[in-house]
Amino acid sequence: ELAGNGSAAVGNGSEGGGGSSSVSAKAAFADAHPNQATKIHLEHKLEREDKLRDEYKEKREEAIEALAETNRARNAIVLILLAIVLITVGFEKVAAWVADSVDAFSKPVVTVLFKELTVLGFIALLVFMSVKTGLPSRFSEEIFGTPSELIEMFDATHILLFFIVVLFVTMVAVNLWVFSGICDEWDRWDLIATDAEKQGKSLDELCSIQYGFPAATLPAEIKAYFVMRHAFMRPALRSVGKLDVGVKFSDYLKECTSHLFEELVEVQPETWWVVLGLLALARLYMVVTHPDMQLALFLMVGVLLLGTAILCRNKLLGVYMQLVRPGYRNDDLPYYIWKHLRAADAER
């Protein structure tokens, strides 16, 4: 009613008193009812914007229809299709060359990498198609009052997906390059251990080898490899016997590492659930406005992450102690017996 009365007052003022009376009536109504005046102003503004938007769409459609009949548009379509075909064929050639050129260690990882790239490409296609359908414009008008806000968010998401793909491929390539060098080092260390076993050297003698000029002891990393290899080749609980000297422990490590990389590169559904959980936690942090509550939530997350890191560190340390067996250099006594005797000596 107030809006109607204000509009009527404005209309009566404009008919009776001319421009000055209309302005004064509008000012009087705005002073008396500021909220209603603001609402009426926004409604008139939206009406003008809708009218301009409709005119722009009509002119744009007319321009597109006129452009489609020209040779320039037809040539552009042919060139675009040609570019798509060339890019597709080039990508297929590069993918086939990469799959054929990588070694057995990297082949499963590369296969999973192309699979994940296909998934990310499909997601980017869905984002692009959703923008072209016009649904984001309608939802944007309902949510934000403008048709372009949600589309800009979709465009930003599309660009973010592209950078995620680039970062993902770069990380996988760097990790493969680093671990290829590590695999070469494993082969060299395995060759040294095999030669020492053929000469009848024990584990103590193998770990005490000196190299270089001037002579220096082996690094702890190489000693740890020798100890793990010895436990693999001569397990204390194996009843059948020892493995043949020609068995390469480095090949076994490569196979295990390849499977590990394959699991890391392939994004499992559980990983996406974790991402959704983190997004929900971030949204909860945005909802909380009180600084003390934000600080408490931040500290809680930090404590949880610290506890998780400590548990993982203890688990990895236990695995390391089982594999490397620091201090153990007896070839005849099983490791679990040696560990029990050491614990008993420590208690005494």
NORDAMO-V818991 format. One record per backbone hydrogen bond with DSSP energy under -0.5 kcal/mol. NH is the residue of the N-H (numbers start at 0). CO is the residue of the C=O. E is the energy in kcal/mol with one decimal. If there is no record, write none. Layout:
nh co e
NH CO E
NH CO E
This chain:
nh co e
4 0 -3.1
5 1 -2.8
6 2 -2.5
7 3 -2.7
8 4 -2.9
9 5 -2.5
10 6 -2.6
11 7 -3.0
12 8 -2.3
13 9 -2.0
14 10 -1.9
15 11 -2.5
16 12 -2.0
17 13 -0.6
20 16 -0.8
21 17 -1.7
22 18 -2.3
23 19 -2.4
24 20 -2.5
25 21 -2.4
26 22 -2.5
27 23 -2.6
28 24 -2.6
29 25 -2.5
30 26 -2.2
31 27 -2.2
32 28 -2.9
36 32 -2.2
37 33 -2.3
38 34 -2.2
39 35 -2.5
40 36 -2.4
41 37 -2.3
42 38 -2.3
43 39 -2.4
44 40 -2.1
45 41 -2.6
46 42 -2.2
47 43 -2.2
48 44 -2.4
49 45 -2.7
50 46 -2.2
51 47 -2.5
52 48 -2.5
53 49 -2.5
54 50 -2.1
55 51 -2.3
56 52 -2.4
57 53 -2.3
58 54 -2.4
59 55 -2.6
60 56 -2.6
61 57 -2.2
62 58 -2.3
63 59 -2.5
64 60 -2.5
65 61 -2.2
66 62 -2.3
67 63 -2.2
68 64 -0.6
68 65 -0.6
69 66 -1.7
72 66 -0.5
73 69 -1.5
74 70 -2.8
75 71 -2.1
76 72 -2.1
77 73 -2.1
78 74 -2.4
79 75 -2.3
80 76 -2.4
81 77 -2.4
82 78 -2.5
83 79 -2.3
84 80 -2.4
85 81 -2.5
86 82 -2.5
87 83 -2.4
88 84 -2.6
89 85 -2.6
90 86 -2.5
91 87 -2.3
92 88 -2.4
93 89 -2.5
94 90 -2.7
95 91 -2.4
96 92 -2.4
97 93 -2.6
98 94 -2.4
99 95 -1.8
100 96 -1.9
101 97 -1.7
106 102 -1.6
107 103 -0.6
109 105 -2.5
110 106 -2.3
111 107 -2.2
112 108 -2.2
113 109 -2.3
114 110 -1.6
115 111 -2.4
116 112 -2.3
117 113 -1.9
118 114 -1.8
119 115 -2.5
120 116 -2.4
121 117 -2.1
122 118 -2.1
123 119 -2.4
124 120 -2.2
125 121 -2.2
126 122 -2.2
127 123 -2.3
128 124 -2.8
129 125 -2.4
130 126 -1.6
131 127 -1.9
132 128 -1.5
133 129 -0.5
133 130 -0.9
134 129 -0.5
135 129 -0.8
137 133 -1.6
138 134 -2.7
139 135 -2.4
140 136 -2.0
141 137 -1.8
142 138 -2.4
143 139 -2.5
144 139 -1.3
145 139 -0.9
151 147 -2.2
152 148 -1.5
153 149 -2.2
154 150 -2.5
155 151 -2.4
156 152 -2.2
157 153 -2.4
158 154 -2.3
159 155 -2.3
160 156 -2.3
161 157 -1.7
162 158 -2.1
163 159 -2.2
164 160 -2.3
165 161 -2.3
166 162 -2.7
167 163 -2.7
168 164 -2.6
169 165 -2.3
170 166 -2.5
171 167 -2.2
172 168 -2.5
173 169 -2.5
174 170 -2.4
175 171 -2.5
176 172 -2.2
177 173 -2.5
178 174 -2.6
179 175 -1.7
180 176 -1.3
181 177 -1.7
182 178 -2.4
183 179 -1.7
184 180 -1.7
185 181 -2.2
186 182 -2.0
187 183 -1.8
188 184 -2.5
189 185 -2.5
190 186 -1.9
191 187 -2.0
192 188 -2.4
193 189 -2.4
194 190 -2.2
195 191 -2.1
196 192 -2.2
197 193 -2.1
198 194 -1.4
199 196 -1.3
200 195 -2.5
205 201 -2.2
206 202 -2.4
207 203 -1.0
208 205 -1.1
210 215 -2.3
215 210 -2.1
217 208 -0.7
222 218 -2.0
223 219 -2.4
224 220 -1.7
225 221 -2.3
226 222 -2.4
227 223 -2.4
228 224 -2.5
229 225 -2.3
230 226 -2.3
231 227 -1.9
232 228 -2.8
233 229 -2.6
237 234 -0.8
242 232 -2.1
246 243 -1.6
248 246 -0.7
251 247 -1.2
252 248 -2.1
253 249 -2.3
254 250 -2.2
255 251 -2.2
256 252 -2.7
257 253 -2.6
258 254 -2.0
259 255 -2.1
260 256 -2.7
261 257 -2.3
262 258 -2.0
263 259 -2.0
264 260 -2.8
265 261 -1.9
266 264 -0.6
267 265 -0.7
270 267 -0.8
271 267 -1.2
272 268 -2.0
273 269 -2.0
274 270 -2.1
275 271 -2.4
276 272 -2.2
277 273 -2.3
278 274 -2.3
279 275 -2.4
280 276 -2.2
281 277 -2.5
282 278 -2.5
283 279 -2.2
284 280 -2.0
285 281 -1.8
286 282 -1.8
287 283 -1.8
293 289 -2.2
294 290 -2.4
295 291 -2.4
296 292 -2.6
297 293 -2.5
298 294 -2.6
299 295 -2.3
300 296 -2.2
301 297 -2.1
302 298 -2.5
303 299 -2.3
304 300 -2.5
305 301 -2.4
306 302 -2.7
307 303 -2.4
308 304 -2.5
309 305 -2.3
310 306 -2.3
311 307 -2.4
312 308 -2.4
313 309 -2.6
314 310 -2.3
315 311 -2.7
316 312 -2.5
317 313 -2.2
318 314 -2.1
319 315 -2.7
320 316 -2.5
321 317 -1.9
322 318 -2.2
323 319 -3.0
324 319 -0.6
324 320 -1.2
327 324 -1.8
328 326 -0.6
330 328 -0.6
337 333 -2.3
338 334 -2.8
339 335 -1.8
340 336 -2.5
341 337 -2.2
342 338 -2.2
343 339 -2.4
344 340 -2.4
345 341 -2.0
346 342 -2.0
347 343 -2.2
